[in-house]
């Protein structure tokens, strides 16, 4: 089961840097994310959310591939690709994997203007190495699905 961790940052740039860091940690096999998102509130109070996994695009790409293959069987590859892409996009839009969009927006709505948050659904990690990599960004723990003891340990380790 994946653990949900929401970390707060003083600005959007730090949150985006942490998202880039998470990709690097994934390449090093120190962090395995099921889903992630970054949210920020501009100085004028407008809320923005960017999720990293786009089910609509993934569905469209997969649908186009399968549609082309089936279209080739019936000598209509372009029509098959178009129908497959449309069907895949609809299926991707209707499927909800990872974090619930409503939860992300609800928590993001609590951000103060100018602040940002990173949402991570963590399948597995090497905790000590990930915490060491995050510490320079001075994150605050906003919310987790960890046990109370593990959450307190995370807070303590990140504030060292």
MDTraj code that builds the backbone (N, CA, C; nanometers):
import mdtraj as md
import numpy as np

residues = "UNK UNK UNK UNK UNK UNK UNK UNK UNK UNK UNK UNK UNK UNK UNK UNK UNK UNK UNK UNK UNK UNK UNK UNK UNK UNK UNK UNK UNK UNK UNK UNK UNK UNK UNK UNK UNK UNK UNK UNK UNK UNK UNK UNK UNK UNK UNK UNK UNK UNK UNK UNK UNK UNK UNK UNK UNK UNK UNK UNK UNK UNK UNK UNK UNK UNK UNK UNK UNK UNK UNK UNK UNK UNK UNK UNK UNK UNK UNK UNK UNK UNK UNK UNK UNK UNK UNK UNK UNK UNK UNK UNK UNK UNK UNK UNK UNK UNK UNK UNK UNK UNK UNK UNK UNK UNK UNK UNK UNK UNK UNK UNK UNK UNK UNK UNK UNK UNK UNK UNK UNK UNK UNK UNK UNK UNK UNK UNK UNK UNK UNK UNK UNK UNK UNK UNK UNK UNK UNK UNK UNK UNK UNK UNK UNK UNK UNK UNK UNK UNK UNK UNK UNK UNK UNK UNK UNK UNK UNK UNK".split()
xyz = np.array([
    [0.0833, -0.1177, 0.0000],
    [0.0000, 0.0000, 0.0000],
    [0.0879, 0.1243, 0.0000],
    [0.0498, 0.2228, -0.0793],
    [0.1272, 0.3457, -0.0915],
    [0.0962, 0.4411, 0.0236],
    [0.1953, 0.5224, 0.0577],
    [0.1798, 0.6246, 0.1612],
    [0.1639, 0.7600, 0.0943],
    [0.0700, 0.8387, 0.1436],
    [0.0486, 0.9732, 0.0930],
    [0.1255, 1.0712, 0.1803],
    [0.2014, 1.1586, 0.1166],
    [0.2770, 1.2609, 0.1888],
    [0.2577, 1.3926, 0.1157],
    [0.2153, 1.4966, 0.1890],
    [0.1983, 1.6302, 0.1330],
    [0.2953, 1.7219, 0.2059],
    [0.3870, 1.7801, 0.1296],
    [0.4884, 1.8689, 0.1863],
    [0.4649, 2.0117, 0.1386],
    [0.4787, 2.1070, 0.2293],
    [0.4624, 2.2475, 0.1958],
    [0.5967, 2.3155, 0.1744],
    [0.5970, 2.4153, 0.0857],
    [0.7190, 2.4893, 0.0538],
    [0.6895, 2.6384, 0.0487],
    [0.7947, 2.7180, 0.0672],
    [0.7778, 2.8631, 0.0736],
    [0.7407, 2.9247, -0.0603],
    [0.7711, 2.8545, -0.1712],
    [0.7361, 2.9092, -0.3025],
    [0.7271, 2.7983, -0.4077],
    [0.6745, 2.8361, -0.5224],
    [0.6540, 2.7424, -0.6336],
    [0.7867, 2.6850, -0.6848],
    [0.8904, 2.7657, -0.6883],
    [1.0194, 2.7221, -0.7420],
    [1.0763, 2.6059, -0.6611],
    [1.0653, 2.6142, -0.5286],
    [1.1143, 2.5044, -0.4444],
    [1.0334, 2.3779, -0.4678],
    [0.9024, 2.3914, -0.4810],
    [0.8177, 2.2750, -0.5054],
    [0.8521, 2.2105, -0.6395],
    [0.8727, 2.2920, -0.7417],
    [0.9102, 2.2367, -0.8729],
    [1.0478, 2.1723, -0.8682],
    [1.1396, 2.2288, -0.7912],
    [1.2724, 2.1687, -0.7759],
    [1.2614, 2.0322, -0.7083],
    [1.1711, 2.0196, -0.6124],
    [1.1498, 1.8917, -0.5452],
    [1.0892, 1.7899, -0.6423],
    [1.0023, 1.8346, -0.7307],
    [0.9466, 1.7442, -0.8318],
    [1.0578, 1.6929, -0.9237],
    [1.1486, 1.7819, -0.9637],
    [1.2637, 1.7384, -1.0460],
    [1.3511, 1.6424, -0.9669],
    [1.3718, 1.6721, -0.8386],
    [1.4507, 1.5849, -0.7520],
    [1.3867, 1.4467, -0.7418],
    [1.2545, 1.4422, -0.7329],
    [1.1864, 1.3128, -0.7219],
    [1.2113, 1.2272, -0.8458],
    [1.2178, 1.2892, -0.9626],
    [1.2485, 1.2140, -1.0855],
    [1.3902, 1.1579, -1.0795],
    [1.4822, 1.2389, -1.0283],
    [1.6211, 1.1925, -1.0152],
    [1.6303, 1.0789, -0.9136],
    [1.5615, 1.0915, -0.8024],
    [1.5616, 0.9842, -0.7015],
    [1.4979, 0.8572, -0.7575],
    [1.3982, 0.8726, -0.8428],
    [1.3368, 0.7562, -0.9081],
    [1.4368, 0.6880, -0.9998],
    [1.5142, 0.7666, -1.0747],
    [1.6166, 0.7088, -1.1637],
    [1.7221, 0.6321, -1.0836],
    [1.7495, 0.6808, -0.9633],
    [1.8468, 0.6144, -0.8772],
    [1.7845, 0.4988, -0.7985],
    [1.6551, 0.4744, -0.8208],
    [1.5794, 0.3689, -0.7538],
    [1.5755, 0.3868, -0.6014],
    [1.5720, 0.5126, -0.5593],
    [1.5589, 0.5456, -0.4178],
    [1.4159, 0.5838, -0.3827],
    [1.3342, 0.6089, -0.4846],
    [1.1976, 0.6544, -0.4638],
    [1.1099, 0.6001, -0.5761],
    [0.9975, 0.5399, -0.5397],
    [0.9026, 0.4882, -0.6380],
    [0.7674, 0.5521, -0.6103],
    [0.7282, 0.6461, -0.6984],
    [0.6024, 0.7178, -0.6816],
    [0.4934, 0.6556, -0.7674],
    [0.3765, 0.6407, -0.7076],
    [0.2597, 0.5957, -0.7838],
    [0.1956, 0.7152, -0.8542],
    [0.1963, 0.8301, -0.7885],
    [0.1381, 0.9518, -0.8436],
    [0.1974, 1.0700, -0.7692],
    [0.1963, 1.1852, -0.8327],
    [0.2430, 1.3063, -0.7659],
    [0.1779, 1.4281, -0.8300],
    [0.1793, 1.5376, -0.7566],
    [0.1226, 1.6632, -0.8057],
    [0.1905, 1.7781, -0.7333],
    [0.1874, 1.8927, -0.7977],
    [0.2365, 2.0147, -0.7340],
    [0.1232, 2.1171, -0.7417],
    [0.1033, 2.1890, -0.6326],
    [-0.0004, 2.2925, -0.6272],
    [0.0629, 2.4185, -0.5705],
    [0.0147, 2.5327, -0.6189],
    [0.0661, 2.6585, -0.5659],
    [-0.0437, 2.7638, -0.5742],
    [-0.0306, 2.8615, -0.4860],
    [-0.1238, 2.9738, -0.4852],
    [-0.0419, 3.0980, -0.5185],
    [-0.0861, 3.1720, -0.6199],
    [-0.0153, 3.2928, -0.6597],
    [-0.0394, 3.4034, -0.5574],
    [0.0376, 3.5098, -0.5697],
    [0.0259, 3.6216, -0.4748],
    [-0.1147, 3.6819, -0.4759],
    [-0.1831, 3.6743, -0.5903],
    [-0.3196, 3.7280, -0.5975],
    [-0.4249, 3.6277, -0.5494],
    [-0.3808, 3.5100, -0.5007],
    [-0.4714, 3.4122, -0.4414],
    [-0.5216, 3.3040, -0.5349],
    [-0.4822, 3.3077, -0.6610],
    [-0.5302, 3.2075, -0.7576],
    [-0.4581, 3.0748, -0.7346],
    [-0.5355, 2.9668, -0.7354],
    [-0.4838, 2.8330, -0.7081],
    [-0.4542, 2.7593, -0.8384],
    [-0.3380, 2.6931, -0.8450],
    [-0.2983, 2.6141, -0.9615],
    [-0.2586, 2.4747, -0.9147],
    [-0.2998, 2.3720, -0.9899],
    [-0.2636, 2.2336, -0.9591],
    [-0.2131, 2.1679, -1.0868],
    [-0.0980, 2.1030, -1.0779],
    [-0.0426, 2.0298, -1.1925],
    [-0.0138, 1.8865, -1.1488],
    [-0.0904, 1.7920, -1.2053],
    [-0.0659, 1.6512, -1.1747],
    [0.0301, 1.5949, -1.2777],
    [0.1190, 1.5074, -1.2331],
    [0.2218, 1.4559, -1.3229],
    [0.1737, 1.3419, -1.4098],
    [0.0700, 1.2689, -1.3685],
    [0.0228, 1.1560, -1.4464],
    [-0.1075, 1.1950, -1.5133],
    [-0.1068, 1.2042, -1.6451],
    [-0.2237, 1.2456, -1.7211],
    [-0.2898, 1.1218, -1.7815],
    [-0.3985, 1.0756, -1.7206],
    [-0.4657, 0.9538, -1.7678],
    [-0.5275, 0.9728, -1.9059],
    [-0.5717, 1.0943, -1.9376],
    [-0.6322, 1.1197, -2.0684],
    [-0.5290, 1.1029, -2.1793],
    [-0.4115, 1.1626, -2.1624],
    [-0.3063, 1.1514, -2.2640],
    [-0.2571, 1.0083, -2.2771],
    [-0.2392, 0.9400, -2.1641],
    [-0.1934, 0.8013, -2.1692],
    [-0.2963, 0.7132, -2.2385],
    [-0.4244, 0.7356, -2.2102],
    [-0.5305, 0.6589, -2.2749],
    [-0.5362, 0.6853, -2.4236],
    [-0.5193, 0.8111, -2.4638],
    [-0.5226, 0.8463, -2.6055],
    [-0.4069, 0.7815, -2.6809],
    [-0.2887, 0.7837, -2.6216],
    [-0.1723, 0.7233, -2.6873],
    [-0.1898, 0.5724, -2.7027],
    [-0.2325, 0.5076, -2.5971],
    [-0.2553, 0.3630, -2.6041],
    [-0.3671, 0.3280, -2.7004],
    [-0.4756, 0.4081, -2.6979],
    [-0.5876, 0.3852, -2.7882],
    [-0.5485, 0.4035, -2.9335],
    [-0.4656, 0.5032, -2.9624],
    [-0.4202, 0.5263, -3.0998],
    [-0.3382, 0.4081, -3.1499],
    [-0.2533, 0.3554, -3.0649],
    [-0.1722, 0.2397, -3.1039],
    [-0.2607, 0.1201, -3.1369],
    [-0.3502, 0.0859, -3.0453],
    [-0.4385, -0.0287, -3.0682],
    [-0.5334, -0.0032, -3.1839],
    [-0.5818, 0.1201, -3.1969],
    [-0.6703, 0.1546, -3.3081],
    [-0.6011, 0.1397, -3.4418],
    [-0.4747, 0.1794, -3.4492],
    [-0.3981, 0.1641, -3.5731],
    [-0.3810, 0.0167, -3.6071],
    [-0.3488, -0.0633, -3.5067],
    [-0.3311, -0.2069, -3.5327],
    [-0.4602, -0.2708, -3.5824],
    [-0.5719, -0.2399, -3.5174],
    [-0.6994, -0.2953, -3.5639],
    [-0.7385, -0.2367, -3.6989],
    [-0.7096, -0.1089, -3.7194],
    [-0.7385, -0.0447, -3.8480],
    [-0.6613, -0.1080, -3.9617],
    [-0.5398, -0.1507, -3.9350],
    [-0.4588, -0.2171, -4.0381],
    [-0.5217, -0.3499, -4.0788],
    [-0.5847, -0.4165, -3.9849],
    [-0.6529, -0.5422, -4.0173],
    [-0.7668, -0.5198, -4.1160],
    [-0.8333, -0.4054, -4.1048],
    [-0.9476, -0.3759, -4.1915],
    [-0.9118, -0.2740, -4.2994],
    [-0.7815, -0.2541, -4.3223],
    [-0.7289, -0.1648, -4.4258],
    [-0.7728, -0.0194, -4.4091],
    [-0.7877, 0.0238, -4.2832],
    [-0.8217, 0.1629, -4.2534],
    [-0.7416, 0.2097, -4.1310],
    [-0.6065, 0.2142, -4.1407],
    [-0.5257, 0.2464, -4.0219],
    [-0.5485, 0.3872, -3.9674],
    [-0.5715, 0.4877, -4.0532],
    [-0.5896, 0.6241, -4.0056],
    [-0.7217, 0.6355, -3.9281],
    [-0.8279, 0.5778, -3.9830],
    [-0.9570, 0.5786, -3.9157],
    [-0.9465, 0.5024, -3.7834],
    [-0.8783, 0.3893, -3.7845],
    [-0.8604, 0.3098, -3.6623],
    [-0.7846, 0.3864, -3.5564],
    [-0.6801, 0.4592, -3.5978],
    [-0.6020, 0.5382, -3.5027],
    [-0.6869, 0.6487, -3.4414],
    [-0.7673, 0.7164, -3.5250],
    [-0.8517, 0.8251, -3.4754],
    [-0.9557, 0.7735, -3.3765],
    [-1.0224, 0.6650, -3.4123],
    [-1.1236, 0.6078, -3.3234],
    [-1.0583, 0.5556, -3.1957],
    [-0.9443, 0.4890, -3.2096],
    [-0.8723, 0.4366, -3.0928],
    [-0.8270, 0.5467, -2.9993],
    [-0.7763, 0.6563, -3.0558],
    [-0.7299, 0.7682, -2.9728],
    [-0.8466, 0.8311, -2.8977],
    [-0.9586, 0.8503, -2.9671],
    [-1.0753, 0.9097, -2.9017],
    [-1.1279, 0.8186, -2.7909],
    [-1.1382, 0.6901, -2.8201],
    [-1.1865, 0.5946, -2.7201],
    [-1.0909, 0.5875, -2.6011],
    [-0.9610, 0.5831, -2.6294],
    [-0.8608, 0.5784, -2.5223],
    [-0.8629, 0.7032, -2.4366],
    [-0.8815, 0.8203, -2.5001],
    [-0.8865, 0.9463, -2.4251],
    [-1.0068, 0.9487, -2.3313],
    [-1.1201, 0.9019, -2.3808],
    [-1.2400, 0.8984, -2.2973],
    [-1.2202, 0.8022, -2.1811],
    [-1.1650, 0.6844, -2.2102],
    [-1.1409, 0.5861, -2.1039],
    [-1.0418, 0.6412, -2.0022],
    [-0.9380, 0.7091, -2.0499],
    [-0.8400, 0.7680, -1.9588],
    [-0.8996, 0.8772, -1.8730],
    [-0.9861, 0.9584, -1.9305],
    [-1.0510, 1.0664, -1.8561],
    [-1.1419, 1.0110, -1.7457],
    [-1.2073, 0.8983, -1.7745],
    [-1.2994, 0.8400, -1.6783],
    [-1.2296, 0.7586, -1.5695],
    [-1.1092, 0.7118, -1.5978],
    [-1.0375, 0.6339, -1.4961],
    [-0.9627, 0.7291, -1.4042],
    [-0.9660, 0.7000, -1.2763],
    [-0.8989, 0.7853, -1.1784],
    [-0.8008, 0.6980, -1.1016],
    [-0.6733, 0.7158, -1.1298],
    [-0.5707, 0.6403, -1.0594],
    [-0.4943, 0.7349, -0.9689],
    [-0.4327, 0.6796, -0.8681],
    [-0.3517, 0.7615, -0.7798],
    [-0.4346, 0.8437, -0.6836],
    [-0.3954, 0.9681, -0.6657],
    [-0.4610, 1.0567, -0.5702],
    [-0.5931, 1.1081, -0.6263],
    [-0.6882, 1.1227, -0.5395],
    [-0.8188, 1.1760, -0.5790],
    [-0.8049, 1.3258, -0.6032],
    [-0.8532, 1.3721, -0.7179],
    [-0.8409, 1.5131, -0.7540],
    [-0.9058, 1.6056, -0.6510],
    [-1.0190, 1.5633, -0.5970],
    [-1.0869, 1.6447, -0.4970],
    [-1.0033, 1.6647, -0.3727],
    [-0.9321, 1.5601, -0.3305],
    [-0.8451, 1.5708, -0.2135],
    [-0.7327, 1.6700, -0.2401],
    [-0.6705, 1.6600, -0.3574],
    [-0.5596, 1.7499, -0.3912],
    [-0.6083, 1.8945, -0.3892],
    [-0.7234, 1.9210, -0.4493],
    [-0.7755, 2.0576, -0.4529],
    [-0.8161, 2.1069, -0.3144],
    [-0.8715, 2.0175, -0.2327],
    [-0.9127, 2.0552, -0.0971],
    [-0.7925, 2.0973, -0.0122],
    [-0.6859, 2.0180, -0.0169],
    [-0.5665, 2.0511, 0.0613],
    [-0.4968, 2.1735, 0.0021],
    [-0.4901, 2.1815, -0.1302],
    [-0.4250, 2.2957, -0.1949],
    [-0.4968, 2.4262, -0.1624],
    [-0.6269, 2.4191, -0.1419],
    [-0.7042, 2.5400, -0.1101],
    [-0.6631, 2.6020, 0.0230],
    [-0.5951, 2.5259, 0.1087],
    [-0.5521, 2.5785, 0.2380],
    [-0.4186, 2.6528, 0.2297],
    [-0.3542, 2.6495, 0.1134],
    [-0.2248, 2.7178, 0.0989],
    [-0.2414, 2.8691, 0.1076],
    [-0.1447, 2.9321, 0.1698],
    [-0.1419, 3.0781, 0.1752],
    [-0.0878, 3.1303, 0.0426],
    [-0.1232, 3.2541, 0.0033],
    [-0.0711, 3.3109, -0.1215],
    [0.0824, 3.3080, -0.1247],
    [0.1361, 3.2657, -0.2391],
    [0.2802, 3.2580, -0.2572],
    [0.3404, 3.1239, -0.2194],
    [0.2651, 3.0401, -0.1496],
    [0.3176, 2.9107, -0.1034],
    [0.2805, 2.7995, -0.2002],
    [0.3475, 2.6841, -0.1841],
    [0.3253, 2.5698, -0.2730],
    [0.3300, 2.4401, -0.1931],
    [0.2808, 2.3331, -0.2554],
    [0.2822, 2.2014, -0.1919],
    [0.3107, 2.0946, -0.2970],
    [0.3756, 1.9891, -0.2522],
    [0.3995, 1.8714, -0.3362],
    [0.3236, 1.7557, -0.2735],
    [0.2444, 1.6888, -0.3550],
    [0.1680, 1.5722, -0.3138],
    [0.2382, 1.4504, -0.3724],
    [0.2665, 1.3510, -0.2898],
    [0.3351, 1.2305, -0.3379],
    [0.2669, 1.1067, -0.2818],
    [0.2354, 1.0144, -0.3704],
    [0.1833, 0.8851, -0.3321],
    [0.2992, 0.7888, -0.3506],
    [0.3635, 0.7519, -0.2396],
    [0.4901, 0.6792, -0.2409],
    [0.4663, 0.5288, -0.2270],
    [0.5050, 0.4536, -0.3312],
    [0.4963, 0.3070, -0.3243],
    [0.6053, 0.2525, -0.2335],
    [0.7287, 0.2985, -0.2587],
    [0.8421, 0.2544, -0.1780],
    [0.9521, 0.3593, -0.1863],
    [1.0409, 0.3558, -0.0872],
    [1.1512, 0.4516, -0.0861],
    [1.2618, 0.4014, 0.0044],
    [1.3749, 0.4691, -0.0063],
    [1.4835, 0.4530, 0.0885],
    [1.4749, 0.5779, 0.1763],
    [1.4000, 0.5690, 0.2882],
    [1.3626, 0.6896, 0.3645],
    [1.4773, 0.7816, 0.4033],
    [1.5869, 0.7270, 0.4550],
    [1.6944, 0.8149, 0.5016],
    [1.7560, 0.8944, 0.3867],
    [1.7738, 0.8328, 0.2711],
    [1.8332, 0.9024, 0.1557],
    [1.7370, 1.0071, 0.0993],
    [1.6081, 0.9749, 0.0961],
    [1.5091, 1.0704, 0.0450],
    [1.4980, 1.1900, 0.1394],
    [1.4939, 1.1651, 0.2711],
    [1.4870, 1.2763, 0.3677],
    [1.6102, 1.3647, 0.3579],
    [1.7282, 1.3046, 0.3417],
    [1.8506, 1.3838, 0.3276],
    [1.8449, 1.4733, 0.2037],
    [1.7882, 1.4199, 0.0951],
    [1.7780, 1.4977, -0.0288],
    [1.6767, 1.6108, -0.0168],
    [1.5720, 1.5909, 0.0627],
    [1.4664, 1.6918, 0.0785],
    [1.5017, 1.8019, 0.1779],
    [1.5837, 1.7706, 0.2753],
    [1.6126, 1.8630, 0.3850],
    [1.6540, 2.0035, 0.3397],
    [1.7395, 2.0215, 0.2364],
    [1.7802, 2.1576, 0.1962],
    [1.6648, 2.2463, 0.1484],
    [1.5507, 2.1874, 0.1128],
    [1.4368, 2.2653, 0.0649],
    [1.3464, 2.3134, 0.1791],
    [1.3771, 2.2722, 0.3028],
    [1.3037, 2.3123, 0.4230],
    [1.1522, 2.2899, 0.4098],
    [1.1116, 2.1655, 0.3805],
    [0.9681, 2.1394, 0.3674],
    [0.8987, 2.1333, 0.5029],
    [0.7687, 2.1593, 0.5011],
    [0.6856, 2.1381, 0.6190],
    [0.5867, 2.0272, 0.5837],
    [0.5600, 1.9425, 0.6785],
    [0.4664, 1.8333, 0.6548],
    [0.3254, 1.8879, 0.6740],
    [0.2464, 1.8832, 0.5664],
    [0.1090, 1.9327, 0.5717],
    [0.0143, 1.8199, 0.6103],
    [0.0304, 1.7046, 0.5444],
    [-0.0575, 1.5918, 0.5721],
    [0.0101, 1.4635, 0.5254],
    [-0.0174, 1.3535, 0.5967],
    [0.0334, 1.2226, 0.5551],
    [-0.0706, 1.1155, 0.5884],
    [-0.0466, 0.9968, 0.5332],
    [-0.1273, 0.8805, 0.5713],
    [-0.0453, 0.7879, 0.6612],
    [0.0684, 0.8378, 0.7081],
    [0.1563, 0.7600, 0.7949],
    [0.0955, 0.7470, 0.9341],
    [0.1460, 0.6504, 1.0092],
    [0.1045, 0.6413, 1.1491],
    [0.1573, 0.7646, 1.2222],
    [0.0991, 0.7940, 1.3361],
    [0.1385, 0.9134, 1.4121],
    [0.2887, 0.9107, 1.4447],
    [0.3395, 0.7941, 1.4861],
    [0.4822, 0.7829, 1.5194],
    [0.5702, 0.8080, 1.3976],
    [0.5347, 0.7479, 1.2844],
    [0.6153, 0.7662, 1.1627],
    [0.6071, 0.9097, 1.1122],
    [0.4903, 0.9729, 1.1272],
    [0.4762, 1.1119, 1.0847],
    [0.5623, 1.2033, 1.1721],
    [0.5617, 1.1805, 1.3030],
    [0.6453, 1.2603, 1.3935],
    [0.7938, 1.2406, 1.3634],
    [0.8324, 1.1176, 1.3308],
    [0.9715, 1.0895, 1.2933],
    [1.0089, 1.1643, 1.1651],
    [0.9184, 1.1655, 1.0672],
    [0.9431, 1.2381, 0.9425],
    [0.9600, 1.3869, 0.9686],
    [0.8727, 1.4436, 1.0483],
    [0.8806, 1.5862, 1.0807],
    [1.0138, 1.6182, 1.1494],
    [1.0506, 1.5351, 1.2440],
    [1.1773, 1.5550, 1.3166],
    [1.2978, 1.5472, 1.2230],
    [1.2984, 1.4473, 1.1340],
    [1.4113, 1.4301, 1.0420],
    [1.4232, 1.5428, 0.9409],
    [1.3097, 1.5962, 0.8955],
    [1.3142, 1.7029, 0.7952],
    [1.3529, 1.8382, 0.8549],
    [1.3372, 1.8552, 0.9864],
    [1.3701, 1.9835, 1.0477],
    [1.5093, 1.9868, 1.1083],
    [1.5868, 1.8822, 1.0899],
    [1.7243, 1.8805, 1.1428],
    [1.8112, 1.9815, 1.0738],
])
top = md.Topology()
chain = top.add_chain()
for i, resn in enumerate(residues, 1):
    res = top.add_residue(resn, chain, resSeq=i)
    for name in ("N", "CA", "C"):
        top.add_atom(name, md.element.get_by_symbol(name[0]), res)
traj = md.Trajectory(xyz[None], top)
